[in-house]
Amino acid sequence: MKKTIVAGQKVLLFNSRLRLFPRKLKSRWYGPYVVNKVYPSGVVELQDYMTEKLFKVNGHRVKPYIDTRENSSELDLALRDPPDH
C-alpha cells in the first residue's frame, strides 16, 4: 500500500533521533502538521500550527493523520511536541 501525501493534508512526523534513555511508552510521532508542498524528489514541506514555521523533511518520515474526534483542537494540543531539527 502506497501512501499519498498532498498539499493541505494533516500529517504526523516521526522523530527518529536516538535517545540516551529511550522512552518506551512515549509516542515517537509528533504533530499534526499541515503539508504545504510536496516535491517530486519525495521531500515534504510542513507547516507548524503553533508557530506557522515551514520546514522540509523526507517524505518517508510522515504518515497521514486521521482526525476521529469532533473537537480536533483538544487532540492537536495533546500531540504537540516540537521536533528536534
N, CA, C and O atoms as a Maestro MAE file, in Angstrom:
{
 s_m_m2io_version
 :::
 2.0.0
}

f_m_ct {
 s_m_title
 :::
 protein
 m_atom[340] {
  # First column is atom index #
  i_m_mmod_type
  r_m_x_coord
  r_m_y_coord
  r_m_z_coord
  i_m_residue_number
  s_m_chain_name
  s_m_pdb_residue_name
  s_m_pdb_atom_name
  i_m_atomic_number
  :::
  1 25 0.842 -1.179 0.000 1 A "MET " " N  " 7
  2 3 0.000 0.000 0.000 1 A "MET " " CA " 6
  3 2 0.889 1.245 0.000 1 A "MET " " C  " 6
  4 15 1.736 1.411 0.878 1 A "MET " " O  " 8
  5 25 0.695 2.092 -0.963 2 A "LYS " " N  " 7
  6 3 1.480 3.314 -1.088 2 A "LYS " " CA " 6
  7 2 0.711 4.474 -0.470 2 A "LYS " " C  " 6
  8 15 -0.473 4.669 -0.746 2 A "LYS " " O  " 8
  9 25 1.403 5.244 0.374 3 A "LYS " " N  " 7
  10 3 0.739 6.391 0.985 3 A "LYS " " CA " 6
  11 2 0.809 7.581 0.037 3 A "LYS " " C  " 6
  12 15 1.808 7.784 -0.654 3 A "LYS " " O  " 8
  13 25 -0.253 8.353 0.015 4 A "THR " " N  " 7
  14 3 -0.316 9.534 -0.824 4 A "THR " " CA " 6
  15 2 -0.414 10.756 0.074 4 A "THR " " C  " 6
  16 15 -1.337 10.881 0.879 4 A "THR " " O  " 8
  17 25 0.546 11.651 -0.073 5 A "ILE " " N  " 7
  18 3 0.579 12.884 0.695 5 A "ILE " " CA " 6
  19 2 0.326 14.036 -0.276 5 A "ILE " " C  " 6
  20 15 0.982 14.145 -1.311 5 A "ILE " " O  " 8
  21 25 -0.640 14.898 0.074 6 A "VAL " " N  " 7
  22 3 -0.983 16.026 -0.794 6 A "VAL " " CA " 6
  23 2 -0.953 17.323 0.012 6 A "VAL " " C  " 6
  24 15 -1.066 17.298 1.237 6 A "VAL " " O  " 8
  25 25 -0.803 18.439 -0.668 7 A "ALA " " N  " 7
  26 3 -0.787 19.755 -0.015 7 A "ALA " " CA " 6
  27 2 -2.112 19.996 0.698 7 A "ALA " " C  " 6
  28 15 -3.175 19.687 0.160 7 A "ALA " " O  " 8
  29 25 -2.048 20.550 1.915 8 A "GLY " " N  " 7
  30 3 -3.232 20.833 2.701 8 A "GLY " " CA " 6
  31 2 -3.624 19.711 3.644 8 A "GLY " " C  " 6
  32 15 -4.494 19.894 4.496 8 A "GLY " " O  " 8
  33 25 -2.999 18.561 3.505 9 A "GLN " " N  " 7
  34 3 -3.304 17.396 4.327 9 A "GLN " " CA " 6
  35 2 -2.604 17.499 5.686 9 A "GLN " " C  " 6
  36 15 -1.517 18.067 5.785 9 A "GLN " " O  " 8
  37 25 -3.230 16.948 6.734 10 A "LYS " " N  " 7
  38 3 -2.594 16.863 8.045 10 A "LYS " " CA " 6
  39 2 -1.780 15.568 8.104 10 A "LYS " " C  " 6
  40 15 -2.230 14.515 7.654 10 A "LYS " " O  " 8
  41 25 -0.567 15.671 8.671 11 A "VAL " " N  " 7
  42 3 0.299 14.502 8.802 11 A "VAL " " CA " 6
  43 2 0.962 14.492 10.176 11 A "VAL " " C  " 6
  44 15 1.005 15.509 10.868 11 A "VAL " " O  " 8
  45 25 1.478 13.320 10.557 12 A "LEU " " N  " 7
  46 3 2.285 13.168 11.754 12 A "LEU " " CA " 6
  47 2 3.726 12.971 11.318 12 A "LEU " " C  " 6
  48 15 3.984 12.376 10.272 12 A "LEU " " O  " 8
  49 25 4.668 13.468 12.112 13 A "LEU " " N  " 7
  50 3 6.099 13.406 11.802 13 A "LEU " " CA " 6
  51 2 6.789 12.444 12.750 13 A "LEU " " C  " 6
  52 15 6.618 12.545 13.965 13 A "LEU " " O  " 8
  53 25 7.571 11.507 12.210 14 A "PHE " " N  " 7
  54 3 8.308 10.539 13.012 14 A "PHE " " CA " 6
  55 2 9.619 11.147 13.467 14 A "PHE " " C  " 6
  56 15 10.391 11.648 12.649 14 A "PHE " " O  " 8
  57 25 9.879 11.108 14.777 15 A "ASN " " N  " 7
  58 3 11.140 11.603 15.329 15 A "ASN " " CA " 6
  59 2 12.061 10.404 15.508 15 A "ASN " " C  " 6
  60 15 11.820 9.559 16.370 15 A "ASN " " O  " 8
  61 25 13.102 10.327 14.706 16 A "SER " " N  " 7
  62 3 13.988 9.169 14.721 16 A "SER " " CA " 6
  63 2 15.277 9.411 15.490 16 A "SER " " C  " 6
  64 15 16.187 8.583 15.434 16 A "SER " " O  " 8
  65 25 15.378 10.518 16.203 17 A "ARG " " N  " 7
  66 3 16.598 10.798 16.968 17 A "ARG " " CA " 6
  67 2 16.807 9.749 18.038 17 A "ARG " " C  " 6
  68 15 15.868 9.344 18.723 17 A "ARG " " O  " 8
  69 25 18.048 9.313 18.174 18 A "LEU " " N  " 7
  70 3 18.363 8.343 19.214 18 A "LEU " " CA " 6
  71 2 18.451 9.042 20.559 18 A "LEU " " C  " 6
  72 15 18.955 10.161 20.648 18 A "LEU " " O  " 8
  73 25 17.980 8.407 21.573 19 A "ARG " " N  " 7
  74 3 17.983 8.962 22.922 19 A "ARG " " CA " 6
  75 2 18.898 8.109 23.800 19 A "ARG " " C  " 6
  76 15 19.047 6.907 23.578 19 A "ARG " " O  " 8
  77 25 19.499 8.742 24.785 20 A "LEU " " N  " 7
  78 3 20.326 8.022 25.731 20 A "LEU " " CA " 6
  79 2 19.474 7.083 26.579 20 A "LEU " " C  " 6
  80 15 19.859 5.942 26.833 20 A "LEU " " O  " 8
  81 25 18.308 7.575 27.017 21 A "PHE " " N  " 7
  82 3 17.364 6.770 27.778 21 A "PHE " " CA " 6
  83 2 16.072 6.685 26.984 21 A "PHE " " C  " 6
  84 15 15.244 7.590 27.073 21 A "PHE " " O  " 8
  85 25 15.876 5.626 26.212 22 A "PRO " " N  " 7
  86 3 14.671 5.540 25.384 22 A "PRO " " CA " 6
  87 2 13.397 5.534 26.227 22 A "PRO " " C  " 6
  88 15 13.339 4.945 27.306 22 A "PRO " " O  " 8
  89 25 12.388 6.206 25.696 23 A "ARG " " N  " 7
  90 3 11.089 6.266 26.356 23 A "ARG " " CA " 6
  91 2 10.173 5.282 25.670 23 A "ARG " " C  " 6
  92 15 9.662 5.561 24.585 23 A "ARG " " O  " 8
  93 25 9.961 4.150 26.277 24 A "LYS " " N  " 7
  94 3 9.199 3.084 25.631 24 A "LYS " " CA " 6
  95 2 7.727 3.433 25.440 24 A "LYS " " C  " 6
  96 15 7.131 3.071 24.426 24 A "LYS " " O  " 8
  97 25 7.140 4.127 26.400 25 A "LEU " " N  " 7
  98 3 5.707 4.372 26.334 25 A "LEU " " CA " 6
  99 2 5.340 5.670 25.646 25 A "LEU " " C  " 6
  100 15 4.157 5.915 25.410 25 A "LEU " " O  " 8
  101 25 6.304 6.508 25.315 26 A "LYS " " N  " 7
  102 3 6.002 7.780 24.677 26 A "LYS " " CA " 6
  103 2 6.046 7.616 23.157 26 A "LYS " " C  " 6
  104 15 6.959 6.992 22.616 26 A "LYS " " O  " 8
  105 25 5.070 8.169 22.494 27 A "SER " " N  " 7
  106 3 4.999 8.071 21.043 27 A "SER " " CA " 6
  107 2 6.139 8.833 20.390 27 A "SER " " C  " 6
  108 15 6.555 9.883 20.880 27 A "SER " " O  " 8
  109 25 6.641 8.305 19.287 28 A "ARG " " N  " 7
  110 3 7.681 8.986 18.533 28 A "ARG " " CA " 6
  111 2 7.089 9.748 17.352 28 A "ARG " " C  " 6
  112 15 7.828 10.302 16.538 28 A "ARG " " O  " 8
  113 25 5.760 9.782 17.253 29 A "TRP " " N  " 7
  114 3 5.079 10.523 16.202 29 A "TRP " " CA " 6
  115 2 4.608 11.848 16.774 29 A "TRP " " C  " 6
  116 15 3.902 11.878 17.782 29 A "TRP " " O  " 8
  117 25 4.997 12.942 16.135 30 A "TYR " " N  " 7
  118 3 4.650 14.283 16.595 30 A "TYR " " CA " 6
  119 2 3.766 14.968 15.570 30 A "TYR " " C  " 6
  120 15 3.839 14.681 14.375 30 A "TYR " " O  " 8
  121 25 2.937 15.870 16.050 31 A "GLY " " N  " 7
  122 3 2.106 16.622 15.134 31 A "GLY " " CA " 6
  123 2 0.735 16.850 15.719 31 A "GLY " " C  " 6
  124 15 0.568 16.774 16.937 31 A "GLY " " O  " 8
  125 25 -0.222 17.120 14.912 32 A "PRO " " N  " 7
  126 3 -0.202 17.103 13.455 32 A "PRO " " CA " 6
  127 2 0.391 18.376 12.859 32 A "PRO " " C  " 6
  128 15 0.391 19.439 13.480 32 A "PRO " " O  " 8
  129 25 0.886 18.235 11.659 33 A "TYR " " N  " 7
  130 3 1.412 19.334 10.860 33 A "TYR " " CA " 6
  131 2 0.616 19.392 9.566 33 A "TYR " " C  " 6
  132 15 -0.032 18.417 9.187 33 A "TYR " " O  " 8
  133 25 0.663 20.528 8.891 34 A "VAL " " N  " 7
  134 3 -0.031 20.681 7.611 34 A "VAL " " CA " 6
  135 2 1.003 20.631 6.490 34 A "VAL " " C  " 6
  136 15 2.042 21.288 6.566 34 A "VAL " " O  " 8
  137 25 0.716 19.853 5.455 35 A "VAL " " N  " 7
  138 3 1.599 19.768 4.297 35 A "VAL " " CA " 6
  139 2 1.430 21.035 3.480 35 A "VAL " " C  " 6
  140 15 0.324 21.353 3.043 35 A "VAL " " O  " 8
  141 25 2.519 21.757 3.272 36 A "ASN " " N  " 7
  142 3 2.489 22.981 2.483 36 A "ASN " " CA " 6
  143 2 2.778 22.682 1.014 36 A "ASN " " C  " 6
  144 15 2.136 23.235 0.121 36 A "ASN " " O  " 8
  145 25 3.762 21.791 0.771 37 A "LYS " " N  " 7
  146 3 4.134 21.465 -0.601 37 A "LYS " " CA " 6
  147 2 4.802 20.096 -0.628 37 A "LYS " " C  " 6
  148 15 5.509 19.722 0.308 37 A "LYS " " O  " 8
  149 25 4.572 19.351 -1.708 38 A "VAL " " N  " 7
  150 3 5.218 18.057 -1.912 38 A "VAL " " CA " 6
  151 2 6.074 18.169 -3.158 38 A "VAL " " C  " 6
  152 15 5.573 18.504 -4.231 38 A "VAL " " O  " 8
  153 25 7.371 17.887 -3.022 39 A "TYR " " N  " 7
  154 3 8.306 17.972 -4.139 39 A "TYR " " CA " 6
  155 2 8.414 16.621 -4.837 39 A "TYR " " C  " 6
  156 15 8.198 15.584 -4.210 39 A "TYR " " O  " 8
  157 25 8.749 16.620 -6.139 40 A "PRO " " N  " 7
  158 3 8.871 15.359 -6.879 40 A "PRO " " CA " 6
  159 2 9.938 14.423 -6.313 40 A "PRO " " C  " 6
  160 15 9.855 13.209 -6.502 40 A "PRO " " O  " 8
  161 25 10.931 14.968 -5.625 41 A "SER " " N  " 7
  162 3 12.008 14.145 -5.072 41 A "SER " " CA " 6
  163 2 11.582 13.382 -3.819 41 A "SER " " C  " 6
  164 15 12.343 12.551 -3.324 41 A "SER " " O  " 8
  165 25 10.391 13.643 -3.299 42 A "GLY " " N  " 7
  166 3 9.915 12.977 -2.097 42 A "GLY " " CA " 6
  167 2 10.022 13.832 -0.854 42 A "GLY " " C  " 6
  168 15 9.606 13.408 0.224 42 A "GLY " " O  " 8
  169 25 10.570 15.025 -0.984 43 A "VAL " " N  " 7
  170 3 10.669 15.956 0.134 43 A "VAL " " CA " 6
  171 2 9.298 16.585 0.371 43 A "VAL " " C  " 6
  172 15 8.582 16.929 -0.570 43 A "VAL " " O  " 8
  173 25 8.952 16.727 1.649 44 A "VAL " " N  " 7
  174 3 7.664 17.310 2.023 44 A "VAL " " CA " 6
  175 2 7.928 18.554 2.868 44 A "VAL " " C  " 6
  176 15 8.678 18.504 3.843 44 A "VAL " " O  " 8
  177 25 7.305 19.670 2.486 45 A "GLU " " N  " 7
  178 3 7.423 20.905 3.257 45 A "GLU " " CA " 6
  179 2 6.231 20.973 4.203 45 A "GLU " " C  " 6
  180 15 5.080 20.965 3.766 45 A "GLU " " O  " 8
  181 25 6.517 21.041 5.516 46 A "LEU " " N  " 7
  182 3 5.474 21.058 6.530 46 A "LEU " " CA " 6
  183 2 5.369 22.424 7.178 46 A "LEU " " C  " 6
  184 15 6.338 23.181 7.227 46 A "LEU " " O  " 8
  185 25 4.174 22.729 7.677 47 A "GLN " " N  " 7
  186 3 3.939 23.972 8.410 47 A "GLN " " CA " 6
  187 2 3.462 23.609 9.806 47 A "GLN " " C  " 6
  188 15 2.547 22.802 9.976 47 A "GLN " " O  " 8
  189 25 4.096 24.217 10.805 48 A "ASP " " N  " 7
  190 3 3.715 24.021 12.202 48 A "ASP " " CA " 6
  191 2 2.497 24.878 12.505 48 A "ASP " " C  " 6
  192 15 2.461 26.053 12.141 48 A "ASP " " O  " 8
  193 25 1.487 24.295 13.176 49 A "TYR " " N  " 7
  194 3 0.276 25.034 13.539 49 A "TYR " " CA " 6
  195 2 0.568 26.205 14.465 49 A "TYR " " C  " 6
  196 15 0.100 27.320 14.237 49 A "TYR " " O  " 8
  197 25 1.343 25.945 15.508 50 A "MET " " N  " 7
  198 3 1.564 26.945 16.556 50 A "MET " " CA " 6
  199 2 2.402 28.127 16.073 50 A "MET " " C  " 6
  200 15 2.009 29.279 16.254 50 A "MET " " O  " 8
  201 25 3.547 27.850 15.463 51 A "THR " " N  " 7
  202 3 4.483 28.906 15.087 51 A "THR " " CA " 6
  203 2 4.356 29.327 13.632 51 A "THR " " C  " 6
  204 15 4.888 30.365 13.238 51 A "THR " " O  " 8
  205 25 3.660 28.536 12.833 52 A "GLU " " N  " 7
  206 3 3.498 28.764 11.396 52 A "GLU " " CA " 6
  207 2 4.833 28.727 10.652 52 A "GLU " " C  " 6
  208 15 4.935 29.234 9.535 52 A "GLU " " O  " 8
  209 25 5.861 28.126 11.271 53 A "LYS " " N  " 7
  210 3 7.156 27.979 10.608 53 A "LYS " " CA " 6
  211 2 7.078 26.856 9.581 53 A "LYS " " C  " 6
  212 15 6.356 25.876 9.763 53 A "LYS " " O  " 8
  213 25 7.832 27.018 8.503 54 A "LEU " " N  " 7
  214 3 7.915 25.998 7.465 54 A "LEU " " CA " 6
  215 2 9.237 25.261 7.594 54 A "LEU " " C  " 6
  216 15 10.265 25.876 7.878 54 A "LEU " " O  " 8
  217 25 9.221 23.955 7.390 55 A "PHE " " N  " 7
  218 3 10.446 23.175 7.367 55 A "PHE " " CA " 6
  219 2 10.248 21.970 6.453 55 A "PHE " " C  " 6
  220 15 9.120 21.539 6.215 55 A "PHE " " O  " 8
  221 25 11.354 21.434 5.944 56 A "LYS " " N  " 7
  222 3 11.306 20.332 4.994 56 A "LYS " " CA " 6
  223 2 11.812 19.049 5.640 56 A "LYS " " C  " 6
  224 15 12.772 19.060 6.411 56 A "LYS " " O  " 8
  225 25 11.144 17.937 5.311 57 A "VAL " " N  " 7
  226 3 11.538 16.624 5.809 57 A "VAL " " CA " 6
  227 2 11.416 15.606 4.680 57 A "VAL " " C  " 6
  228 15 10.771 15.852 3.661 57 A "VAL " " O  " 8
  229 25 12.050 14.463 4.887 58 A "ASN " " N  " 7
  230 3 11.927 13.352 3.957 58 A "ASN " " CA " 6
  231 2 10.499 12.817 4.031 58 A "ASN " " C  " 6
  232 15 9.945 12.687 5.123 58 A "ASN " " O  " 8
  233 25 9.912 12.513 2.906 59 A "GLY " " N  " 7
  234 3 8.542 12.017 2.855 59 A "GLY " " CA " 6
  235 2 8.332 10.695 3.562 59 A "GLY " " C  " 6
  236 15 7.201 10.359 3.911 59 A "GLY " " O  " 8
  237 25 9.405 9.928 3.785 60 A "HIS " " N  " 7
  238 3 9.295 8.659 4.500 60 A "HIS " " CA " 6
  239 2 9.064 8.859 5.995 60 A "HIS " " C  " 6
  240 15 8.680 7.919 6.691 60 A "HIS " " O  " 8
  241 25 9.292 10.067 6.494 61 A "ARG " " N  " 7
  242 3 9.144 10.349 7.922 61 A "ARG " " CA " 6
  243 2 7.754 10.845 8.291 61 A "ARG " " C  " 6
  244 15 7.520 11.185 9.451 61 A "ARG " " O  " 8
  245 25 6.830 10.897 7.346 62 A "VAL " " N  " 7
  246 3 5.479 11.370 7.642 62 A "VAL " " CA " 6
  247 2 4.459 10.284 7.339 62 A "VAL " " C  " 6
  248 15 4.673 9.419 6.490 62 A "VAL " " O  " 8
  249 25 3.337 10.356 8.062 63 A "LYS " " N  " 7
  250 3 2.211 9.470 7.769 63 A "LYS " " CA " 6
  251 2 0.938 10.289 7.900 63 A "LYS " " C  " 6
  252 15 0.887 11.240 8.680 63 A "LYS " " O  " 8
  253 25 -0.088 9.924 7.143 64 A "PRO " " N  " 7
  254 3 -1.342 10.681 7.188 64 A "PRO " " CA " 6
  255 2 -1.934 10.686 8.602 64 A "PRO " " C  " 6
  256 15 -1.881 9.688 9.321 64 A "PRO " " O  " 8
  257 25 -2.491 11.820 8.972 65 A "TYR " " N  " 7
  258 3 -3.142 11.992 10.268 65 A "TYR " " CA " 6
  259 2 -4.640 11.891 10.044 65 A "TYR " " C  " 6
  260 15 -5.204 12.609 9.218 65 A "TYR " " O  " 8
  261 25 -5.280 10.996 10.782 66 A "ILE " " N  " 7
  262 3 -6.724 10.815 10.653 66 A "ILE " " CA " 6
  263 2 -7.363 11.338 11.927 66 A "ILE " " C  " 6
  264 15 -7.150 10.787 13.007 66 A "ILE " " O  " 8
  265 25 -8.142 12.397 11.803 67 A "ASP " " N  " 7
  266 3 -8.795 13.033 12.933 67 A "ASP " " CA " 6
  267 2 -10.144 12.371 13.158 67 A "ASP " " C  " 6
  268 15 -11.044 12.488 12.327 67 A "ASP " " O  " 8
  269 25 -10.286 11.673 14.285 68 A "THR " " N  " 7
  270 3 -11.533 10.967 14.566 68 A "THR " " CA " 6
  271 2 -12.387 11.671 15.609 68 A "THR " " C  " 6
  272 15 -13.511 11.250 15.882 68 A "THR " " O  " 8
  273 25 -11.858 12.745 16.194 69 A "ARG " " N  " 7
  274 3 -12.617 13.486 17.206 69 A "ARG " " CA " 6
  275 2 -13.351 14.655 16.563 69 A "ARG " " C  " 6
  276 15 -12.913 15.201 15.550 69 A "ARG " " O  " 8
  277 25 -14.469 15.029 17.164 70 A "GLU " " N  " 7
  278 3 -15.219 16.175 16.667 70 A "GLU " " CA " 6
  279 2 -14.471 17.467 16.949 70 A "GLU " " C  " 6
  280 15 -14.424 18.354 16.097 70 A "GLU " " O  " 8
  281 25 -13.879 17.585 18.147 71 A "ASN " " N  " 7
  282 3 -13.146 18.786 18.513 71 A "ASN " " CA " 6
  283 2 -11.661 18.497 18.379 71 A "ASN " " C  " 6
  284 15 -11.028 18.034 19.328 71 A "ASN " " O  " 8
  285 25 -11.102 18.767 17.208 72 A "SER " " N  " 7
  286 3 -9.719 18.400 16.926 72 A "SER " " CA " 6
  287 2 -8.708 19.273 17.658 72 A "SER " " C  " 6
  288 15 -7.543 18.890 17.759 72 A "SER " " O  " 8
  289 25 -9.112 20.440 18.174 73 A "SER " " N  " 7
  290 3 -8.153 21.305 18.862 73 A "SER " " CA " 6
  291 2 -7.641 20.661 20.144 73 A "SER " " C  " 6
  292 15 -6.489 20.882 20.517 73 A "SER " " O  " 8
  293 25 -8.468 19.867 20.832 74 A "GLU " " N  " 7
  294 3 -8.021 19.162 22.032 74 A "GLU " " CA " 6
  295 2 -6.929 18.162 21.689 74 A "GLU " " C  " 6
  296 15 -5.932 18.067 22.404 74 A "GLU " " O  " 8
  297 25 -7.102 17.427 20.622 75 A "LEU " " N  " 7
  298 3 -6.125 16.430 20.226 75 A "LEU " " CA " 6
  299 2 -4.853 17.084 19.720 75 A "LEU " " C  " 6
  300 15 -3.758 16.587 19.985 75 A "LEU " " O  " 8
  301 25 -4.975 18.195 18.992 76 A "ASP " " N  " 7
  302 3 -3.796 18.907 18.497 76 A "ASP " " CA " 6
  303 2 -2.899 19.326 19.653 76 A "ASP " " C  " 6
  304 15 -1.679 19.188 19.573 76 A "ASP " " O  " 8
  305 25 -3.485 19.830 20.711 77 A "LEU " " N  " 7
  306 3 -2.695 20.267 21.861 77 A "LEU " " CA " 6
  307 2 -2.085 19.083 22.590 77 A "LEU " " C  " 6
  308 15 -0.990 19.200 23.139 77 A "LEU " " O  " 8
  309 25 -2.767 17.948 22.607 78 A "ALA " " N  " 7
  310 3 -2.258 16.776 23.290 78 A "ALA " " CA " 6
  311 2 -1.057 16.166 22.558 78 A "ALA " " C  " 6
  312 15 -0.174 15.598 23.200 78 A "ALA " " O  " 8
  313 25 -1.013 16.273 21.255 79 A "LEU " " N  " 7
  314 3 0.058 15.661 20.473 79 A "LEU " " CA " 6
  315 2 1.256 16.574 20.289 79 A "LEU " " C  " 6
  316 15 2.322 16.099 19.897 79 A "LEU " " O  " 8
  317 25 1.124 17.846 20.552 80 A "ARG " " N  " 7
  318 3 2.182 18.807 20.272 80 A "ARG " " CA " 6
  319 2 3.446 18.485 21.056 80 A "ARG " " C  " 6
  320 15 3.411 18.325 22.276 80 A "ARG " " O  " 8
  321 25 4.539 18.394 20.357 81 A "ASP " " N  " 7
  322 3 5.865 18.277 20.945 81 A "ASP " " CA " 6
  323 2 6.803 18.738 19.854 81 A "ASP " " C  " 6
  324 15 6.816 18.140 18.778 81 A "ASP " " O  " 8
  325 25 7.587 19.775 20.082 82 A "PRO " " N  " 7
  326 3 8.394 20.329 18.991 82 A "PRO " " CA " 6
  327 2 9.408 19.319 18.461 82 A "PRO " " C  " 6
  328 15 10.050 18.616 19.241 82 A "PRO " " O  " 8
  329 25 9.555 19.244 17.145 83 A "PRO " " N  " 7
  330 3 10.541 18.326 16.566 83 A "PRO " " CA " 6
  331 2 11.960 18.817 16.817 83 A "PRO " " C  " 6
  332 15 12.211 20.017 16.929 83 A "PRO " " O  " 8
  333 25 12.867 17.877 16.900 84 A "ASP " " N  " 7
  334 3 14.280 18.226 17.066 84 A "ASP " " CA " 6
  335 2 14.925 18.249 15.699 84 A "ASP " " C  " 6
  336 15 15.165 17.194 15.112 84 A "ASP " " O  " 8
  337 25 15.217 19.450 15.170 85 A "HIS " " N  " 7
  338 3 15.941 19.519 13.900 85 A "HIS " " CA " 6
  339 2 17.050 20.489 13.988 85 A "HIS " " C  " 6
  340 15 17.777 20.685 13.014 85 A "HIS " " O  " 8
  :::
 }
 m_bond[339] {
  # First column is bond index #
  i_m_from
  i_m_to
  i_m_order
  :::
  1 1 2 1
  2 2 3 1
  3 3 4 2
  4 3 5 1
  5 5 6 1
  6 6 7 1
  7 7 8 2
  8 7 9 1
  9 9 10 1
  10 10 11 1
  11 11 12 2
  12 11 13 1
  13 13 14 1
  14 14 15 1
  15 15 16 2
  16 15 17 1
  17 17 18 1
  18 18 19 1
  19 19 20 2
  20 19 21 1
  21 21 22 1
  22 22 23 1
  23 23 24 2
  24 23 25 1
  25 25 26 1
  26 26 27 1
  27 27 28 2
  28 27 29 1
  29 29 30 1
  30 30 31 1
  31 31 32 2
  32 31 33 1
  33 33 34 1
  34 34 35 1
  35 35 36 2
  36 35 37 1
  37 37 38 1
  38 38 39 1
  39 39 40 2
  40 39 41 1
  41 41 42 1
  42 42 43 1
  43 43 44 2
  44 43 45 1
  45 45 46 1
  46 46 47 1
  47 47 48 2
  48 47 49 1
  49 49 50 1
  50 50 51 1
  51 51 52 2
  52 51 53 1
  53 53 54 1
  54 54 55 1
  55 55 56 2
  56 55 57 1
  57 57 58 1
  58 58 59 1
  59 59 60 2
  60 59 61 1
  61 61 62 1
  62 62 63 1
  63 63 64 2
  64 63 65 1
  65 65 66 1
  66 66 67 1
  67 67 68 2
  68 67 69 1
  69 69 70 1
  70 70 71 1
  71 71 72 2
  72 71 73 1
  73 73 74 1
  74 74 75 1
  75 75 76 2
  76 75 77 1
  77 77 78 1
  78 78 79 1
  79 79 80 2
  80 79 81 1
  81 81 82 1
  82 82 83 1
  83 83 84 2
  84 83 85 1
  85 85 86 1
  86 86 87 1
  87 87 88 2
  88 87 89 1
  89 89 90 1
  90 90 91 1
  91 91 92 2
  92 91 93 1
  93 93 94 1
  94 94 95 1
  95 95 96 2
  96 95 97 1
  97 97 98 1
  98 98 99 1
  99 99 100 2
  100 99 101 1
  101 101 102 1
  102 102 103 1
  103 103 104 2
  104 103 105 1
  105 105 106 1
  106 106 107 1
  107 107 108 2
  108 107 109 1
  109 109 110 1
  110 110 111 1
  111 111 112 2
  112 111 113 1
  113 113 114 1
  114 114 115 1
  115 115 116 2
  116 115 117 1
  117 117 118 1
  118 118 119 1
  119 119 120 2
  120 119 121 1
  121 121 122 1
  122 122 123 1
  123 123 124 2
  124 123 125 1
  125 125 126 1
  126 126 127 1
  127 127 128 2
  128 127 129 1
  129 129 130 1
  130 130 131 1
  131 131 132 2
  132 131 133 1
  133 133 134 1
  134 134 135 1
  135 135 136 2
  136 135 137 1
  137 137 138 1
  138 138 139 1
  139 139 140 2
  140 139 141 1
  141 141 142 1
  142 142 143 1
  143 143 144 2
  144 143 145 1
  145 145 146 1
  146 146 147 1
  147 147 148 2
  148 147 149 1
  149 149 150 1
  150 150 151 1
  151 151 152 2
  152 151 153 1
  153 153 154 1
  154 154 155 1
  155 155 156 2
  156 155 157 1
  157 157 158 1
  158 158 159 1
  159 159 160 2
  160 159 161 1
  161 161 162 1
  162 162 163 1
  163 163 164 2
  164 163 165 1
  165 165 166 1
  166 166 167 1
  167 167 168 2
  168 167 169 1
  169 169 170 1
  170 170 171 1
  171 171 172 2
  172 171 173 1
  173 173 174 1
  174 174 175 1
  175 175 176 2
  176 175 177 1
  177 177 178 1
  178 178 179 1
  179 179 180 2
  180 179 181 1
  181 181 182 1
  182 182 183 1
  183 183 184 2
  184 183 185 1
  185 185 186 1
  186 186 187 1
  187 187 188 2
  188 187 189 1
  189 189 190 1
  190 190 191 1
  191 191 192 2
  192 191 193 1
  193 193 194 1
  194 194 195 1
  195 195 196 2
  196 195 197 1
  197 197 198 1
  198 198 199 1
  199 199 200 2
  200 199 201 1
  201 201 202 1
  202 202 203 1
  203 203 204 2
  204 203 205 1
  205 205 206 1
  206 206 207 1
  207 207 208 2
  208 207 209 1
  209 209 210 1
  210 210 211 1
  211 211 212 2
  212 211 213 1
  213 213 214 1
  214 214 215 1
  215 215 216 2
  216 215 217 1
  217 217 218 1
  218 218 219 1
  219 219 220 2
  220 219 221 1
  221 221 222 1
  222 222 223 1
  223 223 224 2
  224 223 225 1
  225 225 226 1
  226 226 227 1
  227 227 228 2
  228 227 229 1
  229 229 230 1
  230 230 231 1
  231 231 232 2
  232 231 233 1
  233 233 234 1
  234 234 235 1
  235 235 236 2
  236 235 237 1
  237 237 238 1
  238 238 239 1
  239 239 240 2
  240 239 241 1
  241 241 242 1
  242 242 243 1
  243 243 244 2
  244 243 245 1
  245 245 246 1
  246 246 247 1
  247 247 248 2
  248 247 249 1
  249 249 250 1
  250 250 251 1
  251 251 252 2
  252 251 253 1
  253 253 254 1
  254 254 255 1
  255 255 256 2
  256 255 257 1
  257 257 258 1
  258 258 259 1
  259 259 260 2
  260 259 261 1
  261 261 262 1
  262 262 263 1
  263 263 264 2
  264 263 265 1
  265 265 266 1
  266 266 267 1
  267 267 268 2
  268 267 269 1
  269 269 270 1
  270 270 271 1
  271 271 272 2
  272 271 273 1
  273 273 274 1
  274 274 275 1
  275 275 276 2
  276 275 277 1
  277 277 278 1
  278 278 279 1
  279 279 280 2
  280 279 281 1
  281 281 282 1
  282 282 283 1
  283 283 284 2
  284 283 285 1
  285 285 286 1
  286 286 287 1
  287 287 288 2
  288 287 289 1
  289 289 290 1
  290 290 291 1
  291 291 292 2
  292 291 293 1
  293 293 294 1
  294 294 295 1
  295 295 296 2
  296 295 297 1
  297 297 298 1
  298 298 299 1
  299 299 300 2
  300 299 301 1
  301 301 302 1
  302 302 303 1
  303 303 304 2
  304 303 305 1
  305 305 306 1
  306 306 307 1
  307 307 308 2
  308 307 309 1
  309 309 310 1
  310 310 311 1
  311 311 312 2
  312 311 313 1
  313 313 314 1
  314 314 315 1
  315 315 316 2
  316 315 317 1
  317 317 318 1
  318 318 319 1
  319 319 320 2
  320 319 321 1
  321 321 322 1
  322 322 323 1
  323 323 324 2
  324 323 325 1
  325 325 326 1
  326 326 327 1
  327 327 328 2
  328 327 329 1
  329 329 330 1
  330 330 331 1
  331 331 332 2
  332 331 333 1
  333 333 334 1
  334 334 335 1
  335 335 336 2
  336 335 337 1
  337 337 338 1
  338 338 339 1
  339 339 340 2
  :::
 }
}
